[in-house]
Amino acid sequence: METREGVKPHIQVLLHGMVPLQEDTLTVGEMAVATGMIAIRRYFEKFNHHRYIPITIFSAACRQLRIVQVWHDKDKPLAINVRRSRIVDFAEGWEANRKDWIDILCWLVGKPVGEMAKSHEEEATSNQQDIEQASSSHSDSSDPGASHSDSNHSDSDDSENSIRDHTEKTPCTNQDKTPEETLSPPSSTT
């Protein structure tokens, strides 16, 4: 499913298979779809300039479902990052797991927001252009003591959180969390 705007690199995939889902591993289908979608997104220039390519897979097998979130970082081209929710079993119907069903629907209808951070090379080029533009506008200013804003600041400095914040907060709960945080009880740290 493409984003409504068609210019964001985000994509959602509905995947159904007959191979039972396992908590400790991804299915071959999940990884094949994830790597294939990333390769397709990177192929098109329309999306390749984005640092991150996020893919959200709604993976179902029989009456089980989980959300797999995969993203590719252009600055680390040989790595694919994966997060997955716990497996939700709907064998007793959606009414028995109403909260989980609502969380999954919120992820499904969530709208991608924000911009994926630029790669470090593009960031450096953009920052250099901002510096040049600021210095030329500063030299054109009639008041030599006029202050100007720091043009080196970039919204993409917070790139570590950009993948986590890609869905719009809706009336549904937990939209600012990853699937793992949404559908799993808090893990204890040791």
Phi, psi and omega in degrees: 000123179282157172290154182299323182285330180075002181248353178270149183282354182296146172211145176246140182233133173260121185235129176234132179220169179261351179284122180301141179285144177235141183298322189268001182210157174267154176281162177299322179298318179298314181288323179296316178295316182299309182293323178296316180293322177296316180299319179295316180296319180290333181294321183274128181301331180304328182247339188295337180286347178285142178291317183251141171241103181265135178236127176250120182250125173263101188259122181237144174214120185056244179249023178251151179211145172212160177254128177245125180247119183237138175216151179247132178258118182300331180282348176231073192295341181267001183247143171238125181268136184228135169228145179219150177276171172289163179278129178256127182258122180254031180299329180265010181094164183289336181297326180290335180236049186302315181298315178297320179298317179295317178300317179295318178296322177298318177295323182292319183263359179300144181258128177298136177228165178081170180250139174288137183299147176285161175292163182299323179296313180294325178298315180296317178297315180297316179297319179297318178296320178296319180295314180298318180294318180293320181291325178289322179288329178290321180288335178281346184291139180284337180258106183295341180265006182294139179274156176222161183282159178285106183278355178282344182288137180230141178293340183275004177299336182266043187295336180296329182265355187297324180288329181287334186255029187274353177251145182290140175287128182238179175301341177293151181277162172066020181288346179265013181245162176284165178301323180298318180287327184288314189258005180238145174292154180303134180274146179274140178262139180238000000 
